[in-house]
Amino acid sequence: MCSLVTPCQPGAALRDMGNGPLTRNTSGVANVPQRGAGGSFLRLVLKRALRRLGLLDRARWTRDRVNALAWLRHDRRFLRRGDGDGLPVPPARLRILTTASPSVEWFIQSGRSGADSIRDLLARNGVPIATIGSMLDFGCGCGRVLRHWADSDLQVAGCDYNVDLVAWCRRKLPFARFETNTIEPPLPYPDASFDLVYALSVFTHLPPALQQRWIGEMARILRPTGYLIVSTHGEGYLETLTTDEQDRIRGGQLVVHHDEEAGTNRCGVFFSEAYVRGDFAPGFDVRDYAPRGARGNPPQDLVLLQAQATPRLGSTPTTTPPPP
């Protein structure tokens, strides 16, 4: 799902997908086909030229339209097979915003896998999902993961920076409540509103100082000893880093790219397990760390944190009531 400001992409390699038939990975989720890396330099040159001419946004719009049309037949076959979840599917432009692909199958199956990852991580730590009363999808996008809680007894809420995504969710996913947020705290919820907050591919795009402010906000809106689940760029991303950056990760440090563009996909934050366990989340205890465990956001790691009984509060609360 999704970052605070711009859509998350479930795996950096999906930025340049093709439109061939889907295959399956080891977790059973459809793999989005990818173009080879041979044209990366030419694409970079073309992108720079289009930006200079002021045509980059138009070119991206055209590319997305062409990709959506190329996937149309496959999407129709997928839905005719009855493999969907029975809920409305967002239009292609919103699917591309949140997954970097127009594929309906990838949108549904990766979201289902993301929800299963959350459920499984809780269960293996003795927390059945049935014991969770209320949850927040922080950075919900157009409900890629959140939609898979529709048949549960959970009180579900979602928030996102993108007003178009939130507007679609409000119209099409009435089982949950949705709010918009900004790049900075606070969120429009009172203290101690939720038993669980999850944030998939959100903290992966926030520099350290902003991470800490949001961690404080998570502590505020969670009930005492509530749970926070986040995904991180961990060892699965080492090969994308320079040798020096890899050494910093192995030394327990954080690596940040383009911190001046916080909240966007250009801002990439890379974590070591040691950093997550030591410095990432004051006021929380790390209950579990699952390398490559975010199956709906491959190959990100998944972390289960539990709020300490007397957490450090975040931003000033608002008067908006919690989800029903």
N, C-alpha and C positions, 0 to 999 in steps of 0.2 A: 502495500500500500503505500506507503505514501509519506512524503515529507511535509514539513510545515508549509512551505511556500510553493514549491514546484513538485510535480509528481515523482514518486519513487520509481525506480526501474528495477525489477527483480533480477538483479545480476547485470553488471556493467556491460557484459557482452551482448545484451539484448538491444543495445542502442542501434545496431545495424542489422536488423533481422531481414530474412528473405521471406518467401511465401510458399515454400514447399510443404509437403505433408509433415504433420507432427509426428514425432517419435515419443517414447516414454523414457524417463529416467528411472533410477533405482527406487525412488519413492513413489512411482506410479503417476507422477505429474507429467503433463505434456511438456515436451521441450519445444521452445520456439526456435525454428530454424534460423541460422545465422549466415550472413555472407562471410566470405573469407577475409583475412586481414590484409591481403595483398594490395587492395585499393585504398588503404587508410591514408596514405600520404596525399594521394590525388583528391580524396574527399576533403581533407584538411585545406588544401590549396583552393578547392572550389568554394568551400565554406567562407574562407577569408575574402575571396573575390566577391561573392554574393553580399557579404556584410558591407564591403566598401561601396557597393552599388545600391545599398539600401533594399536589397531584394531577398534577404535571408528569410524573413518571416513568410513572405509569399512562397518561396521555394519549399519551405517546410510544410506549409499548408497543402501545396500541390502534392508533395511526396506522401503526406498522410492520406490524402484522398485516393491516390493511386493504390497505396497499400491496402486501404480499407476495401476497395473494389476487388483487389486480387484475393482477399480473404472471404469475400461474400459467399461464394459457393460452399466453401468448407464450413463456414459458420452455419449456413442453413442446414447442411447435412448433420452437423453436430446437434442442433436443436431438434431436428426431426427424429433423431435417435432417442430423444428423451433424456439426454445426458445432462441437461441443465438442472436448475434447482427450483423451477417454477416461478421465480421472481422476475420482474422486469430486468432487462439487460440495458445498461447505458449505451448511448450512441457511440459510434466508433471514435469520434473525436475525444470523448471522455475516457474511453478505454485506452487510447493512445497516451493521453495525459498521465494516466496512473500506472500503466504497465509497459509503455513504449511499444505496444503491439496492438493492432486492431482485432486480434484473434479472440473470439468469444470463448473458445475452448480454454485458451490459456487464462483468460480472465476468471472463468468459473473454477477451473481445476486448481489453479495456483492459489486462489482465495480459499478454497476448501482445504487445501494442504496447509495453508497458513493457520487456519482455525484449528485443524487437527494438531499442528505443532504446539500450539498454545495449550490445548486440552491435554496432550500427552505429557508436556513438561510439568504441568501442574500435578497430573495424576501420579507421575513417578516420584513426586515429592510429597505424596500423601494428601493432596488437595483435590478431591474430585470436583469437576466443574459444577456439579449440583450444589456444592456448598457455597458457591459464589452467588451473592445476591444481585449485585450491580456491577457493571463494567463499562469502561470507556475505551473506545478505539481512538487514540490520540494520533491524528493524521489519517483520518478514515478514507480520504479520497472519495470515490463514488461507491463505497461500500464493498470493495472487493473481498475483504475478509469478514467484515461485519455482517453481511447478508447471510452468512452461514450460521448465525445464532438465531435466525428467525423462528425456528421451531423449538427453541429452548424456553425455559421459564425465567431466564435472566432479564433483568432490567438493563436495557442496552442503550448507550449513548455514543455519539460520534462527534468529533470536531475536526475542522480542517481550515486552512488559510484560504483556500480557493472557494469563493462564493458560488461559482457555477456548480462545482461538485456538491457542495452542501445543499444548494437549491434542488438539484436532481434527487438527492437522497431524501429530502423532506417530502417531495412529491411521490416518490416511488417505493420508499421503504418505511411505511408508517408504523412498523412495530418498534422503531427506535426513535430517539430524540436527537436532534442535530443542532450544533452551534458553530459559529465561525470564531476564529481566533487570529491573532497577529503573530509576528515573529518573536515578540517578547511576552512573558507572562503579564497579567494573570489570565486564567481561563474563567469563563462565566459560570463557575460552580462554587457553592459554599464549601467550607472546610468539611473534611471527612465525608465526602459524597459517595465514594466508590470502594468496593472490595478489591477490584482489579482494574488496573490500567495497562494496556499494551500499546507499544509504539514500534511499529515495524518500519525500518528504513527511515527513521526520523533523526535519531541522534547520530546517525552516520553522516549527516549533513550540517551539524552544528559544531562550531568551534568550542574549545573547552569552557570559556567564561559563560557562553550562552547555555552550554550543557548544564553547568552548575545551577544557573538560575531556573532552568526547567526542572532539574532534579528537585530543587526546593519546592517548586510548584506541585510536582507529583506528590511529595510528602504532605503538602497541605491538603490536597483534595482526596487523598487516600485515608481510609479509616485506619485507626491504630492497628498495626501488624498486617495491613493490607499488602497486596502484591503488585509489583511492577515488572512487566516483561518487556525487554527491549532487544532489538537485533543490532548487531555490530558488524563492521568490516573487520574480520579477524584473519586467521592464517590463510583462509581461502583466497585472500587478495594479495598475499605477499609477492607473488610473481609480477604484479602490476607496479610494484614499488622499486625504487633504485636500491642499489646495494647498501648505501648509507642509511636509507629509510628502513630497510629490512633489519639492519643492525639495531636501529633505535627501537623498533617493535620488539625484537628479541631481548632488548635491554629493559623492557617494561615501560617504554615511553609511548606517547601518542604521536601520530603523524597527521598533519593537517595540510590539505591542499586548498588554496584559494579561500582563506578564512574571511576575506573581504566580501565574499558572496554567500554569506551564511544563509542556510535554508534552501539553497538551490542545489541542483545536481552537480554543479561545478565545484561546490564546496564538498570535498570528500574527506572523511575522518576515519582513520585506521587505528584499531585498538589491539593491544595485546591482552591476553587473559590476565596477566599480572596487573596491568593498569586497571582493568575492570574490577578486579578483586581488591585493589588497594585504594585507588583515588577517585574512581568514577562517580560513586554515589554516596556521599556523606548522608547519614541518617538511615541507611539501608544496610541490611546484611545480604550477602550473595548466597542464595540457597542452592543454585545450580548454574552450571555453565556448559552449554551444549555446542561444541564445535560443529559448524555447518548445520545447526539444528533448525534454522528458519527455513523450512522446506518450501514455503511459498515465496521466499526471497533468496533463492540460491545464489552464491554459497555462503550467505551470512550466518554468523553465529547467533545463538539465542541464549539470553541470560534471564534467570529468574531472581528477582530481588524482593526482599520482604522489609517493609517499613519497621523501624524500631518503635518500641512502645511510646517513646517520647520524641517524635521526629522534629527536625528543624523545619519550621514553617517557611513557606515560600512567600508569595505576593499577597497583597491585601485581598481578602475574599470579596466576592460580589454578592448581590442579593438574589441572583437567579436561583430558583429552586432546583434541587437535584432531580434526576429522572424519576418518573413515577415508579 
